[in-house]
Structures are given as structure tokens and as C-alpha cells.
């Protein structure tokens, strides 16, 4: 019998070890896949893959930044002098215009003359900039030069101020607007949720009776179990019109609305962790405080809260992590405007919302697809830092002891 028990124990132990090993390997593979796809972005050209920009050989301009290309093709820059060229008005020429300029016979039945006709257009116009697929530009004569195209850099991604991943000919992948929106909404959520959560935690830990504590805890658990999309619908139907009407705004889908929704969603985490930390305060410390003549409130804010400060700090950090990683609710109530926010009452877009909104329409393996995986890498690093920070803070008292 003892032998069988030992065999069962060893089998169980081996199964648990195997399960842990498999889980660790799967997590590691997911992380490797995430970063592999994400860092592929920096091997991609700043101009849309498969295309290039061509100018007349007399043009002194040899390269353009993604922002300069965007401004040129949006007609914000209209003269070559703005980008180091001669004093000539810029003429834009896109690939589809070649079919309006030449007939099918002039282009060849199989488009064999397409490259020749395109070169003729460029050579005849010293001020032109042409956006053309590389596969059709089979030759570039002396009168035509292709602009130098560099790869997307870390600076373009992390310090860029525009998130325009689908624009052509040069998509922009600056994540500052997304980071700004994420941090603004998350910090507002914590500023709202922290005092409310602390108040409820103190009440449950120190003041509430058994029945009331049980009732409120049930409500908090119910709050934690509500799907995020339901919070999003609530915010969209109830909060958005209220914010719009009281603020006199054109739209109510703002960072402020998102902050309120996230505050509600972060409350269960903050309340649960903070209450546990307060309830772990030794009762002897409370009795000693009373024996010295302290009132109940003095004992709470001079003994209980300081003793539980490590757990409370961990609750705040976990609450921030909960807010930063939220997707659906934020996607529905913040307006999804990828601009650097200057006010709480502007529409913003967060990193998780961008991934959820755009991944379905991004071609697999393309630059846009890789940029979304890179956003996932950034979000992974942020949440990892928050998790490690929460663990360090929660263990601080134990280490000191």
C-alpha cells in the first residue's frame, strides 16, 4: 500500500513538473513570437513596401523623411525649396495617373511599355515626384533617380507624433499619441478609484459588521465579474451623453469618460487587495493603540493604514495595470482619435484599443501588422514592469521583517 502511495505521489509530482515546464515553454514561445514579429517593423522601409519614389535626375533632393513625404502628398509642402530642392512647385504623380495619360496601346497589352512611359513622364518634368510600384519600374534611365529610402527607426516609432499606419506613400508609426492617451486615461482612473477604493477598504476592514461586510463583498465580486464590453455599453449609453451635455462638448467620447469607466473597473482590485492588507494588521497593534488613548479613527490612520501601506501600494500598482491593459470598454468610450491629448475632454486612443481596432484589417506580415505587434511588445513591457513593481512593493514588509 505504501509502495502504491509512493508511486502515485511520484506520478503526481512528475505530472505537475511537466505541466509547469510545458506552461513555461508556451509562455516563452509566445513572448519570442511577439517580439520577433514586432521588431520586424524596423526592417521595413519608410515607404510602402513594394513602392518607391522617383524624381527627375536634375532634382538635387536625394532623400525625404516620412513626415516630409506625408506633407508633400497632402499638399502641405508645395515647393521643393522646403525640402532642400530648387525653387519649383512640386508636381505629384501617382501610379494610377499613368492609365489616364496613356492609352492601352501605348502602355502595351501586357504593360510591357509601362516603365518606359513612366520614365518619359519623369524625364519631361523636372519638378515631379512619382509614386510607383518597383515591379513595373524595370529600368531607370539617366534622367530618372529613385529617392533613397531608409528603414523605419526606433526614433520614428518611439518619438513619432503621428499614428497613421495606413497612409501612403509613407505610413507613420509614431506611438507618442497612443502612449499619451493610455497614460492619461489610466492615471485619471487611479485618481478617481484610489480614494473611493481606500474608503471602502477601511470601512470593510475596520467598521462594517459581518452582514454588511458580506453584502458589500458580494457586490464587489459581482462588479469584478461583469464583462468589459458591458462596461463599454454602459459608458456609451449612459456616461457619454452625460459628459457631452454637462461639458457642452461636440462628442462625449473623451479621455475623461474612459477614465471614469476604468476607475469603476479598477475598484474591485484596489478594494480587495487593500482590505486584505488592512485585515492582516495584528490585532495587538490596534489594542495597544487603544490602550494609549487613541480613538478608533486615530488607530485607523496612524496604525492600520501605515502598517498596510505596502499592500495598499501594491493595490494601486495592480489597479494601474488593470487600467492600462483594458481594451473593449476603452475602445467604446474614448473616441479612438490617435492624437496627442492636451485635455481630459478630448478624444484619445490607447495602445490596447489600437491593437483591437486595427489588427483585423492589417495584412498579415505587412508593416502595419508588425507595428501592431510592436505595440503589443510595448504593452507587454509596461505590464511586466507594473507586475514586478507590485510584487516588490507587496514583499517589502516581509523583507524588512
Rosetta blueprint (number, residue, H / E / L):
1 X L
2 X H
3 X H
4 X H
5 X H
6 X H
7 X H
8 X H
9 X H
10 X H
11 X H
12 X H
13 X H
14 X H
15 X H
16 X H
17 X H
18 X H
19 X H
20 X H
21 X H
22 X H
23 X H
24 X H
25 X H
26 X H
27 X H
28 X H
29 X H
30 X H
31 X H
32 X H
33 X H
34 X H
35 X H
36 X H
37 X H
38 X H
39 X H
40 X H
41 X H
42 X H
43 X H
44 X L
45 X E
46 X L
47 X L
48 X L
49 X L
50 X L
51 X E
52 X E
53 X E
54 X E
55 X E
56 X E
57 X L
58 X L
59 X L
60 X L
61 X L
62 X L
63 X E
64 X L
65 X L
66 X H
67 X H
68 X H
69 X H
70 X H
71 X H
72 X H
73 X H
74 X L
75 X L
76 X L
77 X L
78 X L
79 X E
80 X H
81 X H
82 X H
83 X H
84 X L
85 X L
86 X L
87 X L
88 X L
89 X E
90 X L
91 X E
92 X E
93 X E
94 X E
95 X H
96 X H
97 X H
98 X H
99 X H
100 X H
101 X H
102 X L
103 X L
104 X H
105 X H
106 X H
107 X H
108 X L
109 X L
110 X L
111 X L
112 X L
113 X L
114 X H
115 X H
116 X H
117 X H
118 X H
119 X H
120 X H
121 X H
122 X H
123 X H
124 X H
125 X L
126 X L
127 X L
128 X E
129 X E
130 X E
131 X E
132 X E
133 X E
134 X L
135 X L
136 X L
137 X L
138 X L
139 X L
140 X L
141 X L
142 X L
143 X L
144 X E
145 X E
146 X E
147 X L
148 X E
149 X L
150 X L
151 X E
152 X L
153 X L
154 X H
155 X H
156 X H
157 X H
158 X H
159 X L
160 X L
161 X L
162 X L
163 X E
164 X E
165 X L
166 X L
167 X L
168 X L
169 X L
170 X L
171 X L
172 X E
173 X E
174 X L
175 X L
176 X H
177 X H
178 X H
179 X H
180 X H
181 X H
182 X H
183 X H
184 X H
185 X H
186 X H
187 X H
188 X H
189 X H
190 X H
191 X H
192 X H
193 X H
194 X H
195 X H
196 X H
197 X H
198 X H
199 X H
200 X H
201 X H
202 X H
203 X H
204 X H
205 X H
206 X H
207 X H
208 X L
209 X L
210 X H
211 X H
212 X H
213 X H
214 X H
215 X H
216 X H
217 X H
218 X H
219 X H
220 X H
221 X H
222 X H
223 X H
224 X H
225 X H
226 X L
227 X L
228 X H
229 X H
230 X H
231 X H
232 X H
233 X H
234 X H
235 X H
236 X H
237 X H
238 X H
239 X H
240 X H
241 X H
242 X H
243 X H
244 X H
245 X H
246 X H
247 X H
248 X L
249 X L
250 X L
251 X L
252 X L
253 X L
254 X L
255 X H
256 X H
257 X H
258 X H
259 X H
260 X H
261 X H
262 X H
263 X H
264 X H
265 X H
266 X H
267 X H
268 X H
269 X H
270 X H
271 X H
272 X H
273 X H
274 X H
275 X H
276 X H
277 X H
278 X H
279 X H
280 X L
281 X L
282 X L
283 X H
284 X H
285 X H
286 X H
287 X H
288 X H
289 X H
290 X H
291 X H
292 X L
293 X L
294 X L
295 X L
296 X H
297 X H
298 X H
299 X H
300 X H
301 X H
302 X H
303 X H
304 X H
305 X H
306 X H
307 X H
308 X L
309 X H
310 X H
311 X H
312 X H
313 X H
314 X H
315 X H
316 X H
317 X H
318 X H
319 X H
320 X H
321 X H
322 X H
323 X H
324 X H
325 X L
326 X L
327 X L
328 X H
329 X H
330 X H
331 X H
332 X H
333 X H
334 X L
335 X E
336 X L
337 X L
338 X L
339 X L
340 X L
341 X L
342 X L
343 X L
344 X L
345 X L
346 X L
347 X L
348 X E
349 X L
350 X L
351 X H
352 X H
353 X H
354 X H
355 X H
356 X H
357 X H
358 X H
359 X H
360 X H
361 X H
362 X L
363 X L
364 X L
365 X L
366 X L
367 X H
368 X H
369 X H
370 X H
371 X H
372 X H
373 X H
374 X H
375 X H
376 X H
377 X H
378 X H
379 X H
380 X H
381 X H
382 X H
383 X H
384 X H
385 X H
386 X H
387 X H
388 X H
389 X H
390 X H
391 X H
392 X H
393 X H
394 X H
395 X L
396 X H
397 X H
398 X H
399 X H
400 X H
401 X L
